[in-house]
Amino acid sequence: MRNSIRDGSGVTNVVSILMIIGIVVSLMGMVFATYLPAWGKDVEVQTKVEVMDNIIDLRSNLDTLSVGGDTGASLSAKIRLGSTGGPLFGFGRSSGSLDMDEESGLVTVVDQAGNTYGQGRGTVVYRSNHLYTEDQIISMEMGALIRNEGGVDILKGPPNIVIKRDENTDQTTIFISLFILEGQDVSVSGTQSYMISSTLLSEEGSEYDIAAGTDITITIMTERVLLWTDTLRETAEEQGLVEGAGNDFEISSGTDVLGNPFVSFVIHDLDIMKIRSSVFSLDVY
């Protein structure tokens, strides 16, 4: 009898242990299958928002320096490339990359006689590397902030082009701010944060009275042809300008001799053009 009772207790203990193990395994499976992916997705969404805020700060620094800064003045902005993840196996870790290219994103302002009024160049591009959400690409070109997710470009910050038509005089004025980003090309990646220091090297503002019959053409070298076409069209039409040959403006696109895509924006019968050209040095620490 004593051996029977003892044997029964042993079986009961084994069964209890197996049940506890089963419950723990089920809970862990639920955690890994449901909770952690949801947590990882939330972390990535927060990282996306923070990165966009960082790029907006960078753009704001350039605007501030170009308008009210002294030569040699600097402003810094932090950019977070990704997330190091949580304490459990680093779950939710995501990375990103940042590239600055001083030769890309060429912008030119010329007339039909070939006279050049200004040029801008240089782009900043951030790319995410996520596990649970769609990757995003954030680009800054000609001051515009463009976010691409799922293959769709969305304008998050307007370009440095403003058109004003005086309702009383019918006079049309265009304001253009051109950025030139100089320094070594930069390419960094990972999960850490960096500081981007923007230093104003030079700044110059010019105003031109445009003679009758002069056409001003703004050409932007960009792969985001559709977005720039729509943006420039909306900018002009908001001021009552009419598109088409013989009207106020025309927009076209194509590729140069090297196959690089561009958008061309031609304004007819422009009265005044104001251009501010700012040269910056961008350094990453």
Beta strands, then each sheet from edge to edge (+ up, - down):
strand 1: 74-80
strand 2: 95-101
strand 3: 107-111
strand 4: 116-120
strand 5: 123-129
strand 6: 136-141
strand 7: 144-149
strand 8: 152-157
strand 9: 161-165
strand 10: 172-182
strand 11: 186-190
strand 12: 193-209
strand 13: 216-221
strand 14: 249-255
strand 15: 261-267
strand 16: 272-284
sheet 1: 1+ 12- 16+ 10+ 9-
sheet 2: 8+ 7- 6+ 5- 2+ 11-
sheet 3: 4+ 3- 13+ 15- 14+
end
